[in-house]
Structures are given as structure tokens and as C-alpha cells.
Amino acid sequence: MMCFSPKIVVVMSSYNGANVLERQLDSIFTQKDVDVCVYVRDDGSSDATINVLTNYKNNKQKDKLIVEIGDN
């Protein structure tokens, strides 16, 4: 008998959350026994949120983090 990790999709919105976003994503991606994919839509942040998301995606989760940049 084989066991597979449950697949979880997290959908979240971001807005000027640069100071907490990396910790939040780390918490999501370090969950045990689940295969997680995160979709983030930014609502027009004016702080470094877009940079945080882009760097996180490029350096930590290329295939598991999908980022969409939009307006509020």
C-alpha cells in the first residue's frame, strides 16, 4: 500500500505586506506531509511586496509559487 501526500492549494492576496510575507510563505511551505502550491495575487502594493514575492519565487519555490500582479 502506498501513501501519497495530500495536495493543498493556498490562494492569497497581498497588499503592502513586505515585512511579513516571507515568514508567512515559509510557514506555508514548511507544513509537513502535504504538497503545497501557493497562488498570490498582489492588489497594487506600493512597498517591496512585489520584490519579496519575486525573490521568493526565484530563490525558493520556482514551481510551487504562482504570482499575479494587479491593481486594487
Phi and psi in degrees as a GROMACS rama.xvg file:
@    title "Ramachandran Plot"
@    xaxis  label "Phi"
@    yaxis  label "Psi"
@TYPE xy
-109.349  141.934  MET-2
-110.072  137.255  CYS-3
-116.653  146.29  PHE-4
-70.0794  138.501  SER-5
-63.1057  144.766  PRO-6
-94.7689  127.414  LYS-7
-122.047  133.776  ILE-8
-113.757  125.158  VAL-9
-107.28  127.01  VAL-10
-114.006  124.507  VAL-11
-141.584  157.647  MET-12
-110.363  147.345  SER-13
-126.981  147.915  SER-14
-158.239  111.328  TYR-15
49.1999  48.7307  ASN-16
-114.465  24.9738  GLY-17
-54.4963  -35.5697  ALA-18
-73.4688  -14.9  ASN-19
-124.269  -10.024  VAL-20
-63.7447  -44.169  LEU-21
-63.239  -42.5902  GLU-22
-63.3495  -39.5628  ARG-23
-63.9905  -47.08  GLN-24
-64.3787  -41.5156  LEU-25
-56.7252  -43.305  ASP-26
-62.3987  -42.0898  SER-27
-66.2991  -47.9534  ILE-28
-74.9068  -15.172  PHE-29
-96.4255  10.5089  THR-30
-62.4228  142.34  GLN-31
-86.649  145.11  LYS-32
62.7153  27.8529  ASP-33
-138.537  150.561  VAL-34
-102.772  109.407  ASP-35
-106.823  137.937  VAL-36
-126.221  135.619  CYS-37
-119.536  128.326  VAL-38
-106.897  124.071  TYR-39
-121.735  130.464  VAL-40
-115.462  120.929  ARG-41
-86.9343  136.994  ASP-42
-98.6651  42.7973  ASP-43
83.7373  39.5763  GLY-44
-57.9762  145.941  SER-45
-110.575  0.96419  SER-46
-99.8232  -154.483  ASP-47
-88.4464  16.3863  ALA-48
-54.8112  -45.5405  THR-49
-61.8425  -41.5688  ILE-50
-63.1928  -42.8261  ASN-51
-60.839  -47.6265  VAL-52
-62.3438  -44.8835  LEU-53
-63.6158  -46.6598  THR-54
-63.6542  -42.138  ASN-55
-61.1978  -46.3439  TYR-56
-61.54  -48.0269  LYS-57
-68.4479  -33.7094  ASN-58
-101.306  -20.8853  ASN-59
-125.934  -39.2867  LYS-60
-139.538  60.9683  GLN-61
-54.1789  -44.0035  LYS-62
-97.5539  -4.85292  ASP-63
-115.699  -3.24198  LYS-64
-124.115  120.41  LEU-65
-112.53  126.714  ILE-66
-119.921  131.523  VAL-67
-121.787  130.48  GLU-68
-104.355  127.158  ILE-69
-141.373  -163.866  GLY-70
-116.965  160.795  ASP-71
